[in-house]
Amino acid sequence: MVNELQKIPSVDAVLRDPLVEELCNIFSRSYVTNTIRTVLTNFRTNMKNGTKAPDISEIISDIEIYIGNKLNTFPKTIINGTGIILHTNFGRALLSKESAEAIKDIAINYSNLEFNLVSGERFPRHKHIEHLINYLTNSEASNVVNNNAAALILTLTSICENKEVIISKGEQVEIGGGFRIPDIVNESRVHITEVGTTNRTYLSDYENAINENTAAILKVHPSNFKTIGFTKSPELNELVQLANKYGIKVINDLGSGCLINTEKYGIEHEPTVQESVLSGSHITLFSGDKLIGGPQSGIIIGEKDLINKTIRHPLARSFRLDKFNLAGLHRTLEHYIRDEVDKKIPVWQMIKMKKNSIKTKAEKLQQQLKFKSTIEKSVSQIGGGSLPGQELETYVLGIDEKHMPLGQEEFRKILRESTPSIIGRSENSKLLFDLRTIHSNQIKTLANTINNINA
């Protein structure tokens, strides 16, 4: 074993190889050197299990693969054939072309991010978007942060710190990635008073829990799950009346948030931000990157004195929205005031998409495939912790496992590792591609990639 280990060349010897010298001309010499050390260490570890010493060609091959894997994994475009419109793992909402252009423009140019062009003085960045949010939601004031979890932490910390917040047991939800509402509340240095049961909470439960140290009632909309059957919870306006009676606040966390009537798209009614304001909620929180259709962001609206507390709190700087997302969100909200939501915002374009249009795309894909396939009726999901249980009728193209040159797992792996990556969903020994979430200009690429898979 010792003799075999001695056969592994030194880092300097590998660096002198002409192919490695070429890598040093492409990447920094220090980066290539560090990669060589990692690769050689991996070989030494494997040799302890009886593997023979590699020759120089194997070492160089591993160096190239290592660099390729590390540098080419992100960002990588995905063709989303899952039919999940707001796919959390795929980055949630796609932006409109106008929003993407606004981000590009602010990225390559200086801007008036924190500069008042009229007075020539410093300007708070949230002010650029304040008018749009206030107008669309009918709120007194607003603030924007980098996501809705941050919005909740900042709101609780600035308004309720060291006091009690009442929440129904059935609303202590997990919001994804293992993050839970109780954990977020505790990190805000706020004490949770839990009331009711998992499925039923009454107004009297809230009232009985109110004491001199109570700061607020936290209402959490179950935007990522749906409870049916023997359930009960007070209406938002009832909680507001109760809170006003005792001089405390209602914080309504809507989660995904929505600014339009979902029923006109054939979807069950989703509580809107405007309805929260109309009900008298003192603070309403929601995401900008889900049903709003914008970039990752958290939006806080409500009474002016409460919003000002979130703006002035020391944590506000830690949670503030960056210039790229601020520009993208601004342009997204402009689509709402221009009455062009389902003409410009991809989330709503896909939700509104007609079944016949989806079927036509599926037929176009099928015509270009060399593999035997079927076109079937199925359902799409909105996803992203939004509108749970809501399904949209769609058409999918299916390839049966028996018609694949390789097993389905290997077939899917090749598609995942292709450029762009292609992700479908598996059902009943078939690999399905939902054309609702596949752009028309992606069909040719999708077909060519699948056709190039050989046994």
C-alpha positions as MATLAB code, in Angstrom:
seq = 'MVNELQKIPSVDAVLRDPLVEELCNIFSRSYVTNTIRTVLTNFRTNMKNGTKAPDISEIISDIEIYIGNKLNTFPKTIINGTGIILHTNFGRALLSKESAEAIKDIAINYSNLEFNLVSGERFPRHKHIEHLINYLTNSEASNVVNNNAAALILTLTSICENKEVIISKGEQVEIGGGFRIPDIVNESRVHITEVGTTNRTYLSDYENAINENTAAILKVHPSNFKTIGFTKSPELNELVQLANKYGIKVINDLGSGCLINTEKYGIEHEPTVQESVLSGSHITLFSGDKLIGGPQSGIIIGEKDLINKTIRHPLARSFRLDKFNLAGLHRTLEHYIRDEVDKKIPVWQMIKMKKNSIKTKAEKLQQQLKFKSTIEKSVSQIGGGSLPGQELETYVLGIDEKHMPLGQEEFRKILRESTPSIIGRSENSKLLFDLRTIHSNQIKTLANTINNINA';
ca = [
       0.000    0.000    0.000;
       2.825    2.388    0.895;
       4.488    1.745   -2.462;
       1.214    2.393   -4.271;
       0.735    5.704   -2.421;
       4.222    6.747   -3.468;
       3.154    6.398   -7.096;
       0.777    9.364   -6.760;
       2.526   12.426   -8.248;
       3.100   15.584   -6.264;
       0.996   18.696   -6.758;
       3.935   20.406   -8.497;
       4.353   17.472  -10.881;
       0.681   17.643  -11.861;
       0.920   21.407  -12.347;
       3.728   20.926  -14.876;
       1.576   18.780  -17.159;
       0.719   20.720  -20.383;
      -3.030   20.039  -20.034;
      -3.021   21.341  -16.486;
      -1.019   24.394  -17.573;
      -3.846   25.115  -20.022;
      -6.325   24.948  -17.136;
      -4.174   27.483  -15.275;
      -4.507   29.824  -18.252;
      -8.310   29.544  -18.056;
      -8.699   29.613  -14.272;
      -6.445   31.078  -11.610;
      -3.379   28.989  -10.775;
      -4.317   28.996   -7.098;
      -7.779   27.600   -7.863;
      -6.344   24.796  -10.020;
      -3.737   24.040   -7.348;
      -6.408   23.775   -4.676;
      -8.431   21.461   -6.946;
      -5.401   19.222   -7.515;
      -4.906   18.851   -3.767;
      -8.556   17.838   -3.329;
      -8.421   15.312   -6.170;
      -5.183   13.735   -4.957;
      -6.590   13.466   -1.427;
      -9.645   11.665   -2.811;
      -7.396    9.189   -4.652;
      -5.365    8.504   -1.490;
      -8.585    7.866    0.452;
      -9.852    5.441   -2.182;
      -6.521    3.607   -2.243;
      -6.989    2.665    1.397;
      -9.789    0.421    0.132;
      -7.429   -1.355   -2.250;
      -7.664    0.872   -5.313;
      -4.517    1.087   -7.421;
      -2.642    4.346   -7.910;
      -4.054    6.460  -10.772;
      -2.029    7.473  -13.781;
      -1.704   11.130  -14.768;
      -4.527   10.929  -17.324;
      -6.976    9.747  -14.630;
      -5.876   12.550  -12.335;
      -6.320   15.210  -15.020;
      -9.712   13.777  -15.958;
     -10.862   14.027  -12.339;
      -9.541   17.591  -12.099;
     -11.547   18.614  -15.167;
     -14.688   16.866  -13.892;
     -14.297   18.445  -10.455;
     -13.938   21.954  -11.882;
     -16.806   21.364  -14.295;
     -19.120   20.146  -11.547;
     -18.269   22.987   -9.204;
     -18.525   25.806  -11.727;
     -21.359   24.607  -13.959;
     -23.987   23.678  -11.374;
     -25.471   27.151  -10.808;
     -27.250   28.968  -12.223;
     -28.573   26.372  -14.623;
     -31.788   26.673  -16.576;
     -34.461   24.066  -15.931;
     -37.243   23.064  -18.292;
     -40.027   22.490  -15.795;
     -42.231   19.637  -16.952;
     -43.690   18.958  -13.499;
     -46.732   21.168  -13.987;
     -46.040   22.901  -10.659;
     -46.254   26.605  -11.467;
     -44.656   27.961   -8.285;
     -42.039   25.277   -7.729;
     -40.128   26.168   -4.566;
     -37.057   24.139   -5.580;
     -36.997   25.778   -9.006;
     -37.129   29.380   -7.762;
     -40.888   29.921   -7.496;
     -42.370   32.716   -9.632;
     -41.009   33.408  -13.086;
     -40.723   37.129  -13.707;
     -42.234   39.079  -16.558;
     -39.879   40.241  -19.285;
     -40.347   43.795  -18.066;
     -39.404   42.880  -14.495;
     -36.325   41.006  -15.704;
     -35.297   43.993  -17.823;
     -35.686   46.309  -14.817;
     -33.342   44.065  -12.811;
     -30.819   43.963  -15.648;
     -30.944   47.733  -16.023;
     -30.265   48.394  -12.351;
     -27.528   45.741  -12.350;
     -25.407   47.292  -15.119;
     -26.032   50.951  -14.321;
     -25.867   53.242  -11.350;
     -29.320   54.174  -10.076;
     -31.227   56.420   -7.684;
     -31.642   53.548   -5.212;
     -31.167   55.801   -2.194;
     -30.984   59.199   -3.832;
     -33.698   61.839   -4.271;
     -33.311   63.301   -7.744;
     -35.384   66.367   -6.817;
     -33.707   67.402   -3.562;
     -30.316   65.825   -4.245;
     -30.387   64.225   -0.810;
     -30.386   60.686    0.548;
     -33.665   58.820    0.067;
     -35.024   55.663    1.828;
     -35.151   52.871   -0.752;
     -38.559   51.561    0.329;
     -40.083   54.910   -0.628;
     -39.713   54.043   -4.323;
     -42.297   51.295   -4.014;
     -44.434   52.614   -1.161;
     -46.989   54.395   -3.358;
     -47.625   51.297   -5.492;
     -48.152   49.014   -2.503;
     -50.362   51.498   -0.639;
     -52.516   52.121   -3.710;
     -52.980   48.449   -4.612;
     -53.750   47.317   -1.063;
     -55.614   50.401    0.235;
     -53.206   50.514    3.171;
     -51.960   53.514    5.139;
     -48.296   52.591    4.910;
     -45.958   49.816    3.817;
     -42.475   48.391    4.081;
     -40.625   45.745    2.065;
     -38.060   43.191    3.238;
     -36.282   40.197    1.713;
     -38.940   37.529    2.398;
     -42.127   36.932    4.361;
     -40.353   35.147    7.233;
     -38.245   38.285    7.670;
     -41.424   40.365    7.540;
     -42.847   38.335   10.420;
     -39.670   38.534   12.521;
     -39.306   42.289   11.967;
     -42.968   42.961   12.724;
     -43.050   40.906   15.910;
     -39.720   42.263   17.152;
     -40.554   45.907   16.504;
     -44.122   45.783   17.831;
     -44.366   42.895   20.306;
     -40.884   42.311   21.759;
     -40.910   40.931   25.323;
     -44.693   40.668   25.231;
     -47.182   37.907   24.506;
     -48.683   37.032   21.139;
     -51.761   34.818   20.933;
     -51.942   32.217   18.171;
     -54.270   29.318   17.464;
     -52.725   25.881   17.849;
     -53.995   25.011   14.371;
     -52.041   27.891   12.831;
     -48.589   27.030   14.158;
     -47.575   25.835   10.717;
     -44.325   24.817    9.091;
     -43.647   27.110    6.138;
     -41.105   24.994    4.270;
     -37.470   24.035    4.635;
     -38.163   22.970    8.227;
     -38.944   26.533    9.367;
     -41.882   26.750   11.750;
     -43.990   29.687   12.863;
     -43.348   29.031   16.602;
     -39.588   29.039   16.015;
     -39.776   32.315   14.116;
     -41.920   33.879   16.834;
     -39.519   32.729   19.555;
     -36.553   34.208   17.673;
     -38.421   37.529   17.771;
     -38.164   37.450   21.579;
     -41.918   37.181   21.842;
     -43.788   34.750   24.099;
     -46.354   32.530   22.393;
     -49.711   31.963   24.029;
     -51.309   29.011   22.296;
     -55.103   28.732   22.248;
     -57.681   26.297   20.926;
     -57.052   22.920   19.373;
     -55.613   21.737   16.069;
     -58.976   21.856   14.306;
     -61.203   24.177   16.373;
     -60.476   27.535   17.980;
     -63.203   29.873   19.233;
     -63.243   33.634   19.741;
     -63.654   33.018   23.450;
     -60.349   31.105   23.459;
     -58.583   34.245   22.307;
     -60.447   36.496   24.729;
     -59.714   34.264   27.711;
     -55.990   34.408   26.910;
     -55.712   38.212   26.775;
     -53.910   39.803   29.718;
     -51.987   42.969   30.540;
     -48.874   41.646   28.757;
     -50.633   40.729   25.510;
     -49.416   42.727   22.520;
     -51.172   41.098   19.599;
     -53.149   38.278   18.069;
     -51.272   36.541   15.263;
     -53.490   35.134   12.532;
     -51.695   32.779   10.115;
     -53.459   31.902    6.880;
     -52.884   28.221    5.970;
     -51.615   29.039    2.491;
     -49.637   25.787    2.160;
     -52.217   23.299    3.458;
     -55.969   22.866    3.728;
     -57.971   21.614    6.698;
     -61.432   20.234    6.041;
     -64.106   18.563    8.133;
     -64.811   19.373   11.776;
     -63.069   22.752   11.919;
     -63.751   26.174   13.373;
     -61.898   29.468   13.604;
     -63.044   33.067   14.077;
     -63.303   35.376   11.087;
     -60.596   38.001   10.778;
     -63.000   40.880   11.434;
     -64.098   39.183   14.664;
     -60.488   39.027   15.844;
     -60.045   42.699   14.938;
     -63.114   43.700   16.966;
     -61.814   41.697   19.911;
     -58.340   43.236   19.620;
     -59.776   46.757   19.458;
     -61.840   46.066   22.564;
     -58.678   45.321   24.543;
     -56.324   47.781   22.823;
     -54.093   45.173   21.193;
     -53.194   44.506   17.554;
     -54.011   41.877   14.950;
     -51.150   40.740   12.737;
     -52.474   38.808    9.747;
     -49.852   36.669    8.023;
     -51.346   35.793    4.640;
     -48.283   33.847    3.497;
     -48.454   33.673   -0.288;
     -50.658   36.740   -0.558;
     -52.952   37.646   -3.444;
     -54.080   40.941   -4.960;
     -56.754   39.677   -7.364;
     -59.938   37.621   -7.322;
     -58.886   34.025   -7.971;
     -62.430   32.906   -8.728;
     -62.376   34.443  -12.198;
     -59.605   31.948  -13.016;
     -61.737   28.992  -11.975;
     -59.981   28.679   -8.604;
     -61.533   28.722   -5.150;
     -61.518   32.092   -3.445;
     -58.199   33.001   -1.857;
     -58.316   35.744    0.808;
     -56.837   38.874   -0.720;
     -54.588   41.461    0.837;
     -57.255   44.105    0.239;
     -59.797   42.034    2.197;
     -57.391   41.881    5.114;
     -57.108   45.660    5.137;
     -60.882   46.062    4.808;
     -61.388   43.743    7.799;
     -59.361   46.161    9.887;
     -56.197   44.098   10.360;
     -53.613   46.380   11.940;
     -50.729   44.661   10.112;
     -50.835   42.347    7.099;
     -47.844   40.350    5.846;
     -47.416   38.528    2.532;
     -44.854   37.324    0.001;
     -44.026   39.073   -3.247;
     -42.675   35.976   -5.016;
     -45.696   33.686   -5.012;
     -49.162   34.708   -6.163;
     -48.013   38.301   -6.598;
     -45.662   36.938   -9.274;
     -42.604   38.995   -8.405;
     -39.091   38.378   -7.034;
     -38.371   37.090   -3.532;
     -39.634   39.656   -1.062;
     -41.810   40.156    1.992;
     -44.340   42.987    2.173;
     -45.599   44.592    5.374;
     -48.649   46.861    5.249;
     -50.817   48.480    7.896;
     -51.213   51.389   10.261;
     -48.636   54.091    9.693;
     -47.276   54.248   13.247;
     -46.776   50.468   13.298;
     -45.125   50.401    9.882;
     -42.794   53.196   10.965;
     -41.676   51.035   13.869;
     -40.647   48.300   11.435;
     -38.807   50.863    9.307;
     -36.896   52.375   12.227;
     -36.025   49.117   13.990;
     -32.293   48.166   13.886;
     -33.152   44.822   12.260;
     -34.688   46.611    9.281;
     -31.272   47.087    7.669;
     -30.530   43.373    7.984;
     -33.769   42.468    6.254;
     -34.018   45.228    3.658;
     -34.725   44.343    0.053;
     -31.749   44.493   -2.325;
     -31.786   46.756   -5.387;
     -32.388   43.938   -7.885;
     -35.490   42.549   -6.198;
     -36.751   46.045   -5.429;
     -36.601   46.929   -9.122;
     -38.225   43.644  -10.138;
     -41.011   43.984   -7.574;
     -41.676   47.583   -8.604;
     -42.126   46.576  -12.237;
     -44.275   43.577  -11.246;
     -46.629   45.790   -9.258;
     -46.825   48.162  -12.213;
     -48.500   45.328  -14.147;
     -51.312   45.455  -11.585;
     -51.984   49.158  -11.952;
     -51.795   48.816  -15.750;
     -54.436   46.038  -15.584;
     -52.178   43.585  -17.411;
     -51.667   40.879  -14.784;
     -52.593   37.843  -16.903;
     -51.031   39.360  -19.997;
     -47.594   39.935  -18.480;
     -47.076   37.983  -15.235;
     -46.071   34.353  -15.996;
     -47.731   32.878  -12.889;
     -51.129   34.152  -13.961;
     -50.482   33.455  -17.625;
     -49.931   29.788  -16.758;
     -52.920   29.641  -14.399;
     -55.140   31.161  -17.092;
     -53.792   28.963  -19.913;
     -56.525   27.132  -21.825;
     -56.526   23.337  -22.018;
     -56.633   23.400  -25.815;
     -53.491   25.540  -25.924;
     -51.720   23.085  -23.638;
     -52.861   20.142  -25.762;
     -51.566   21.855  -28.901;
     -48.128   22.222  -27.288;
     -48.194   18.562  -26.250;
     -48.998   17.528  -29.829;
     -46.161   19.691  -31.145;
     -43.741   17.984  -28.760;
     -45.043   14.532  -29.667;
     -44.519   15.194  -33.391;
     -40.838   15.927  -32.770;
     -40.109   12.895  -30.576;
     -38.680    9.656  -31.905;
     -39.861    7.802  -28.792;
     -43.377    6.406  -28.613;
     -45.491    8.645  -26.392;
     -49.055    9.370  -25.353;
     -50.989   12.556  -24.641;
     -53.175   12.290  -21.571;
     -55.413   14.413  -19.393;
     -53.952   15.278  -16.013;
     -53.802   18.101  -13.471;
     -51.310   20.882  -12.750;
     -50.628   22.342   -9.329;
     -50.001   25.935   -8.350;
     -47.490   24.966   -5.641;
     -45.049   27.163   -3.737;
     -47.167   27.081   -0.579;
     -50.073   28.688   -2.436;
     -53.692   27.632   -2.997;
     -53.368   24.136   -1.472;
     -55.603   21.504   -2.984;
     -56.271   23.578   -6.072;
     -55.740   21.670   -9.313;
     -55.873   22.870  -12.910;
     -56.913   20.544  -15.707;
     -54.090   20.033  -18.167;
     -52.550   17.753  -20.794;
     -49.306   15.866  -20.353;
     -47.056   13.972  -22.713;
     -46.117   10.577  -21.312;
     -43.281    8.200  -22.190;
     -43.765    4.688  -20.872;
     -40.745    3.121  -19.195;
     -40.921    0.175  -21.602;
     -40.265    2.531  -24.526;
     -37.138    4.051  -22.947;
     -33.734    2.768  -24.077;
     -32.631    2.787  -20.437;
     -34.462    2.340  -17.152;
     -36.579    5.283  -16.070;
     -34.202    6.305  -13.278;
     -31.241    6.474  -15.663;
     -33.402    8.212  -18.285;
     -34.461   10.865  -15.763;
     -30.871   11.260  -14.514;
     -29.612   11.980  -18.035;
     -32.347   14.588  -18.489;
     -31.528   16.215  -15.135;
     -27.857   16.483  -16.047;
     -28.490   17.816  -19.558;
     -28.167   21.473  -20.504;
     -30.699   22.836  -19.845;
     -31.854   20.402  -17.162;
     -35.177   18.744  -17.868;
     -37.453   17.662  -15.020;
     -40.720   15.777  -15.421;
     -42.804   13.732  -13.007;
     -43.283    9.983  -12.695;
     -46.641    8.245  -12.519;
     -47.516    4.602  -13.148;
     -44.210    3.682  -14.818;
     -44.426    6.721  -17.073;
     -42.368    9.883  -17.274;
     -44.785   12.791  -17.762;
     -44.208   16.290  -19.087;
     -46.894   18.857  -18.267;
     -46.926   21.413  -21.072;
     -48.513   24.091  -18.884;
     -45.115   24.911  -17.372;
     -43.061   24.382  -20.534;
     -42.588   27.408  -22.777;
     -43.350   27.003  -26.477;
     -39.773   28.016  -27.306;
     -38.470   25.153  -25.124;
     -40.262   22.366  -26.986;
     -37.618   21.883  -29.701;
     -34.801   21.765  -27.141;
     -36.767   19.311  -25.017;
     -37.435   17.039  -27.993;
     -33.815   17.122  -29.217;
     -32.456   16.303  -25.765;
     -34.797   13.332  -25.335;
     -34.093   12.081  -28.870;
     -30.342   12.109  -28.228;
     -30.616    9.633  -25.350;
     -29.255    6.301  -26.493;
     -28.951    2.943  -24.812;
];
